Amino acid sequence: MKSKILLVNPPAGAKELYGDIFRGVAPSLPPLGIAYIAAVLIDRGFDVVMQDYALRNISIEKAVNDILEHNP
């Protein structure tokens, strides 16, 4: 049985994550770090799901419920 792994970009705005450095640019940047990790894990046979809660503008409560539903 493959291990289930859930990689998460947390639900936070650019200001909370980066301060004023990136202003309007940061929300459009993809979470490349977790994408690279996912690629390696998938290549090694793991069952990987990525969730970008920041992009989807989901509340922390909804993100937690979604994570619990995935049961990683």
Backbone as a printed PyTorch tensor [residue, N CA C, xyz], in Angstrom:
tensor([[[  0.8340,  -1.1840,   0.0000],
         [  0.0000,   0.0000,   0.0000],
         [  0.8830,   1.2540,   0.0000]],

        [[  0.5750,   2.1720,  -0.8740],
         [  1.3340,   3.4100,  -0.9680],
         [  0.9980,   4.3310,   0.1980]],

        [[  1.9950,   5.0600,   0.6490],
         [  1.7490,   6.0780,   1.6720],
         [  1.0300,   7.2590,   1.0420]],

        [[  0.0200,   7.7700,   1.7400],
         [ -0.7120,   8.9450,   1.2670],
         [ -0.0640,  10.1920,   1.8570]],

        [[  0.2970,  11.1100,   0.9870],
         [  0.9550,  12.3380,   1.4160],
         [  0.1720,  13.5250,   0.8930]],

        [[ -0.0630,  14.4800,   1.7600],
         [ -0.7450,  15.7170,   1.3900],
         [  0.2200,  16.8720,   1.6110]],

        [[  0.5430,  17.5840,   0.5450],
         [  1.4050,  18.7610,   0.6240],
         [  0.5240,  20.0010,   0.5440]],

        [[  0.7440,  20.9430,   1.4580],
         [ -0.1700,  22.0650,   1.6150],
         [  0.5520,  23.4040,   1.5150]],

        [[ -0.0290,  24.3050,   0.7260],
         [  0.3380,  25.7230,   0.7630],
         [ -0.7390,  26.3650,   1.6360]],

        [[ -0.3780,  26.8790,   2.8060],
         [ -1.3880,  27.2960,   3.7880],
         [ -2.2480,  28.4650,   3.3410]],

        [[ -3.4350,  28.5620,   3.9330],
         [ -4.3550,  29.6560,   3.5760],
         [ -3.9520,  30.9480,   4.2580]],

        [[ -3.1170,  31.7120,   3.6020],
         [ -2.6980,  33.0090,   4.1330],
         [ -2.4900,  33.9500,   2.9630]],

        [[ -2.7050,  35.2040,   3.2070],
         [ -2.4790,  36.1910,   2.1670],
         [ -1.0040,  36.4940,   1.9940]],

        [[ -0.6740,  37.1570,   0.9160],
         [  0.7140,  37.4960,   0.6160],
         [  1.3290,  38.3450,   1.7160]],

        [[  0.5560,  39.2660,   2.2800],
         [  1.1090,  40.1320,   3.3130],
         [  1.5110,  39.3160,   4.5410]],

        [[  0.6620,  38.3430,   4.9410],
         [  0.9960,  37.5020,   6.0830],
         [  2.2260,  36.6460,   5.8000]],

        [[  2.3590,  36.1790,   4.5580],
         [  3.4750,  35.3140,   4.2100],
         [  4.7720,  36.0740,   3.9570]],

        [[  4.6780,  37.1960,   3.2330],
         [  5.8830,  37.8480,   2.7390],
         [  6.0510,  39.2970,   3.1910]],

        [[  5.0750,  39.8570,   3.8630],
         [  5.1460,  41.2760,   4.2010],
         [  4.8310,  42.1040,   2.9720]],

        [[  5.3490,  43.2990,   2.9120],
         [  5.0610,  44.1940,   1.7920],
         [  6.0500,  44.0530,   0.6380]],

        [[  6.9510,  43.0910,   0.7290],
         [  8.0010,  42.9780,  -0.2880],
         [  7.4290,  42.7410,  -1.6840]],

        [[  6.5030,  41.7760,  -1.8040],
         [  5.9980,  41.4070,  -3.1160],
         [  4.6890,  42.0880,  -3.4930]],

        [[  4.0390,  42.6770,  -2.5520],
         [  2.7290,  43.3370,  -2.7390],
         [  1.8010,  42.4840,  -3.5870]],

        [[  1.4290,  42.8940,  -4.7730],
         [  0.4480,  42.1810,  -5.5900],
         [  0.9980,  41.0130,  -6.3700]],

        [[  2.2960,  40.7790,  -6.3360],
         [  2.8920,  39.7250,  -7.1460],
         [  2.8190,  38.3680,  -6.4670]],

        [[  3.0100,  38.3130,  -5.1770],
         [  3.1340,  37.0440,  -4.4560],
         [  1.9640,  36.0820,  -4.6610]],

        [[  0.7080,  36.5400,  -4.6710],
         [ -0.3750,  35.5560,  -4.8260],
         [ -0.3380,  34.8070,  -6.1510]],

        [[  0.3220,  35.3780,  -7.1730],
         [  0.3610,  34.7140,  -8.4650],
         [  1.5210,  33.7310,  -8.5880]],

        [[  2.3990,  33.6780,  -7.5910],
         [  3.5220,  32.7510,  -7.6490],
         [  3.0620,  31.3500,  -7.2340]],

        [[  3.3410,  30.3420,  -8.0490],
         [  2.9500,  28.9830,  -7.6640],
         [  3.8570,  28.4740,  -6.5450]],

        [[  3.3600,  27.5400,  -5.7410],
         [  4.1770,  26.9840,  -4.6590],
         [  5.1790,  25.9630,  -5.2090]],

        [[  6.2480,  26.4720,  -5.8270],
         [  7.2020,  25.5970,  -6.5120],
         [  7.8980,  24.6340,  -5.5620]],

        [[  8.1420,  25.0520,  -4.3350],
         [  8.8240,  24.1660,  -3.3790],
         [  8.0710,  22.8690,  -3.1710]],

        [[  6.7600,  22.9720,  -2.8970],
         [  6.0040,  21.7380,  -2.6820],
         [  5.7790,  20.9920,  -3.9910]],

        [[  5.7990,  21.6930,  -5.1050],
         [  5.6760,  21.0150,  -6.4010],
         [  6.9160,  20.1590,  -6.6840]],

        [[  8.0890,  20.6680,  -6.3470],
         [  9.3210,  19.8930,  -6.5200],
         [  9.3070,  18.6660,  -5.6030]],

        [[  8.8840,  18.8650,  -4.3570],
         [  8.8040,  17.7440,  -3.4170],
         [  7.8160,  16.7060,  -3.9260]],

        [[  6.6670,  17.1710,  -4.4170],
         [  5.6540,  16.2490,  -4.9390],
         [  6.2050,  15.4320,  -6.1050]],

        [[  6.9370,  16.0750,  -6.9970],
         [  7.4870,  15.3710,  -8.1660],
         [  8.4140,  14.2290,  -7.7450]],

        [[  9.2550,  14.4860,  -6.7690],
         [ 10.1840,  13.4480,  -6.2950],
         [  9.4110,  12.3120,  -5.6240]],

        [[  8.4330,  12.6660,  -4.7860],
         [  7.6550,  11.6370,  -4.0900],
         [  6.8420,  10.7810,  -5.0640]],

        [[  6.2350,  11.4150,  -6.0530],
         [  5.4710,  10.6780,  -7.0670],
         [  6.3890,   9.7350,  -7.8340]],

        [[  7.5810,  10.2330,  -8.1720],
         [  8.5640,   9.4220,  -8.8910],
         [  8.9700,   8.1940,  -8.0770]],

        [[  8.9080,   8.3190,  -6.7590],
         [  9.2810,   7.2050,  -5.8730],
         [  8.0880,   6.3440,  -5.4700]],

        [[  6.9290,   6.6060,  -6.0700],
         [  5.7870,   5.7270,  -5.8840],
         [  4.7990,   6.1150,  -4.8030]],

        [[  4.9190,   7.3040,  -4.2460],
         [  3.9840,   7.7390,  -3.2140],
         [  2.7090,   8.2980,  -3.8430]],

        [[  1.6170,   8.2040,  -3.1060],
         [  0.3290,   8.7790,  -3.4970],
         [  0.3020,  10.2110,  -2.9500]],

        [[  0.4770,  11.2060,  -3.8340],
         [  0.6490,  12.5950,  -3.4080],
         [ -0.5020,  13.4720,  -3.9050]],

        [[ -0.9890,  14.3210,  -3.0010],
         [ -1.9770,  15.3430,  -3.3420],
         [ -1.4110,  16.6820,  -2.8850]],

        [[ -1.5290,  17.6810,  -3.7430],
         [ -1.1220,  19.0470,  -3.3830],
         [ -2.3650,  19.9150,  -3.2750]],

        [[ -2.4250,  20.7380,  -2.2380],
         [ -3.5230,  21.6760,  -2.0730],
         [ -2.9390,  23.0680,  -1.8850]],

        [[ -3.3500,  23.9980,  -2.7240],
         [ -2.9210,  25.3930,  -2.6200],
         [ -4.0860,  26.1920,  -2.0490]],

        [[ -4.1850,  26.2180,  -0.7270],
         [ -5.2940,  26.9030,  -0.0700],
         [ -5.1750,  28.4230,  -0.2020]],

        [[ -3.9800,  28.9370,  -0.3500],
         [ -3.8110,  30.3840,  -0.5250],
         [ -4.4180,  30.8270,  -1.8560]],

        [[ -4.1690,  30.0710,  -2.9030],
         [ -4.7040,  30.4010,  -4.2160],
         [ -6.2230,  30.3010,  -4.2370]],

        [[ -6.7490,  29.2900,  -3.5480],
         [ -8.1910,  29.0600,  -3.5440],
         [ -8.9170,  29.9740,  -2.5630]],

        [[ -8.1540,  30.7490,  -1.7830],
         [ -8.7330,  31.7110,  -0.8370],
         [ -9.7110,  31.0270,   0.1290]],

        [[ -9.2400,  29.9530,   0.7400],
         [-10.0430,  29.1560,   1.6630],
         [ -9.6850,  29.5350,   3.0910]],

        [[-10.6730,  29.5300,   3.9680],
         [-10.4290,  29.8400,   5.3790],
         [ -9.6300,  28.7210,   6.0390]],

        [[ -9.0290,  29.0320,   7.1680],
         [ -8.2580,  28.0310,   7.8970],
         [ -9.1590,  26.8730,   8.3150]],

        [[-10.3690,  27.1830,   8.7530],
         [-11.2890,  26.1290,   9.1900],
         [-11.6210,  25.1630,   8.0510]],

        [[-11.8980,  25.7020,   6.8660],
         [-12.1990,  24.8460,   5.7130],
         [-10.9740,  24.0460,   5.2870]],

        [[ -9.8020,  24.6690,   5.3810],
         [ -8.5680,  23.9610,   5.0290],
         [ -8.3400,  22.7900,   5.9710]],

        [[ -8.5510,  23.0000,   7.2720],
         [ -8.3770,  21.9190,   8.2480],
         [ -9.3570,  20.7860,   7.9570]],

        [[-10.5980,  21.1130,   7.6730],
         [-11.5880,  20.0750,   7.3500],
         [-11.1910,  19.3050,   6.1000]],

        [[-10.6860,  20.0140,   5.0920],
         [-10.2590,  19.3720,   3.8550],
         [ -9.0740,  18.4330,   4.1230]],

        [[ -8.1350,  18.8800,   4.9430],
         [ -6.9790,  18.0510,   5.2810],
         [ -7.4400,  16.7870,   6.0060]],

        [[ -8.3700,  16.9350,   6.9450],
         [ -8.8720,  15.7570,   7.6700],
         [ -9.6010,  14.8050,   6.7420]],

        [[-10.3070,  15.3310,   5.7400],
         [-10.9910,  14.4760,   4.7710],
         [-10.0030,  13.6570,   3.9290]],

        [[ -8.8480,  14.2620,   3.6050],
         [ -7.8450,  13.5450,   2.8130],
         [ -7.2170,  12.4110,   3.6190]],

        [[ -7.1900,  12.5380,   4.9360],
         [ -6.6310,  11.5210,   5.8200],
         [ -5.2430,  11.0700,   5.3640]],

        [[ -4.3060,  12.0210,   5.2490],
         [ -2.9670,  11.6510,   4.7630],
         [ -2.1850,  10.8180,   5.7800]]])
